[in-house]
Amino acid sequence: MVNVKTDALGILFPNVYDSLVPQLTSERVMASIPFASRYRMIDFVLSSFVNSDIDDVSIVVRENYFSLLDHVGSGREWDLSQSTGGLKLYPPYSEKGLEVYSGRVDAVYALAHTLSKKKKKYVIMADTNIATSYDFKDMLKKHIENGADITVAYIEQKLPEGLRNQKMIDKKTTWYTYDLDENNFVKKIKVCEQDDGVKNMGTNVFICDREWLIETAAQAYIDDKTFFERDVVSPILDQLKVYAYKHENYTVRISDMQTFFDQSMALLKDDNMDKLLNGRTVFTKTNDDNPTRYVKGSRVKNSMIADGCIIEGTVENCIIHRKCHIKKGAVVRNSIIFSHGIIEEGARLDYVIADKRLHITQGKEMKGSDSFPNFIPKGSTI
């Protein structure tokens, strides 16, 4: 049976929430942060597009996009390597009018010429600080059935501590909560709400008509507006039908280093990982590595270890990314080690987040705590 392609195209914004985890985004975007041993954050939303039969996706980047470009490439792993539609990455200045954007308004305005040549009726916009399995096909169906001008996705949850603890909220890290009526239409949009209790928290997914988006972005750009929800939609909410789609699948929201650590470690429970994948394929870049080799005498307990690793020492309650080497006598507990890490003999790590190409020399010890994991920058030798 041939799948009927969804009448929508996707736009991803990979930089928007970089400032929430500056340690991890000094040389990469939020979208390319390694997650769950073999994935990147972008894999989840990008795979959701593909699994929802959306085959035209644009990624609009602002800065630090080399690792993202290396990861997504031509889109082959997502079956998006196509001459028509497919996966396209738009860095600043890649074409006339495409500059470094501040928010969705100027990013979409810069893409207006490209969008005007598309044939799809709808646009689905999303950010990449959330890992979950979206059913965009069902969301679009509800958008059409409800005669909505705009549809936003939300989940019911308490405000994450990472957002509550933001001492200075800059204009790039806004989040939204919604007051809803009995039919799930949005009555009020609240920006950066800090109140206690369970909220209808937006997941930064936004569906609308393509032609409406082009026209609205052009006027908003002229009016020097930045964000669609805060600056464009909220002031005219009473003139629009904004439907709120309740997203109920397991959701990981990265809001600071602590939530990155906690949400990552929560996936060591099989039930949580199963719920995150939700029975659907999450596509990612393949490296054709050998399976991880567990040398005689090694000990591994409750850990997630990607391919290409060599384990000679002890690993407990850890997430180990590709091509790491834990040598004989080394002990790594309660830690996240990004790819190409080398832990020499006798070294000990506990509650550590280690970026790529870490080298811990023989006998060294580093220890954090469950409430304050120790971060080691990319390429460090200790």
Secondary structure, DSSP 8 states (H G I E B T S, - for coil): ------SEEEEEESSTTGGGSTTTSSSS-GGG-EETTTEEHHHHHHHHHHHTT--EEEEE--S--HHHHHHHTTSGGGT---SSSEEEEE-TTSSTT----SSHHHHHHHTHHHHHT---SEEEEEESSEE----HHHHHHHHHHTT-SEEEEEEEEE--HHHHT-SS--TTS--EEEEE-TTSBEEEEEES---SSEEEEEEEEEEEEHHHHHHHHHHHHHTT---IIIIIIGGGGGGS-EEEEE--S--EE--SHHHHHHHHHHTTSHHHHHHHHTTS------------EE-TT-EEES-EE-TT-EE-SEEES-EE-TT-EE-TT-EEES-EE-TT-EE-TT-EEESEEE-TT-EE-TT-EEE-BTTB-EEE-TT-B-
